[in-house]
Each structure stands twice: as structure tokens, then as C-alpha cells.
Amino acid sequence: MKHLPITVVRNYVFGLVCTCVGAWLTEISASLLPLALGGAALVMATVPLVRAMRGIRSKHPERR
């Protein structure tokens, strides 16, 4: 298996950190908005990771 690009892994870890910070801010502020924003950042950071794992490099893969 080929190694994943470091930028993809770095983005994923950044998304995890955003989720943890959002959970901490939710605990402090009693608002679910920080957790929702952190979770959205994690989802956006997961897409390039999944594409790299599947070997999809282009933005618009062929439609079958």
C-alpha cells in the first residue's frame, strides 16, 4: 500500500482537533454550535482522506 500524502493526514488531524475544541467549547458555553462547526470541519477534512485511500485524485471522477 502506498503512503498517504502528509497534507491529507495533517488536514484530518486538524479536523479531529477542531471537533475536540468544539466539544470543549460546548461544555463551557452550553451551546451546540461549536460542536456542530467542529464536526463540519472534520467531515470536510475526511473527504480528501477517503479519496486518497481509494486512489481518486481528480475532482470529478468518471461517472458510470
N, C-alpha and C positions, 0 to 999 in steps of 0.2 A: 504494500500500500504506500502510495506517495504521501509525503508530509504535507500538512495543510499550511497555507501561507500564514506567516506570523500576524499580518494585519487582520486576517479573519478571526483568528483566535483572540487577538487583543480586543477587537470590537465586541466579541461575545463576552469576554470577561468584563468589559466596561458595562455591558447591558446587565450583567449579574450584579455589579456594584450599584448601578442605578436602582435596581429592584430592592437591594438591601437598604440603601439610603432612603428610598421611598417608604419602605416598611418602618424604618426608624422614625421618619417624619410623621407617618400616620399615627404611630404610638404617641408622639409628642403633641400633635395638633388635633387629634381625634377626627381628622378628615381623611377620606379615602382617595382624594385627588392625587397626593404624592405617590401613593402605591400604584394607582392606575397609570400615571405617567411613567413611572419606573418600569412597570410591566410592558407598556407600549414600546419603550426603548429596548427592552430585552427581545421582544418579538421582532422588531426591525433589525436587531443585531444578529438574530438567529438565521434569518433568510440567507445571508451570504455564506454562513457556515454550512447550512444544508446544501446549498448549491456547490460549494467546494467539495463536500463529501461525496456528492453524486457525480461530480465531474462536469457540471454545467457551468460554462464560462460566459456564454453570451447572455445579453439581457432578454432576448426574445428567442427562446429555443423553438425548433420546428414544431409546428402543430400537426398532430397526426389524426 
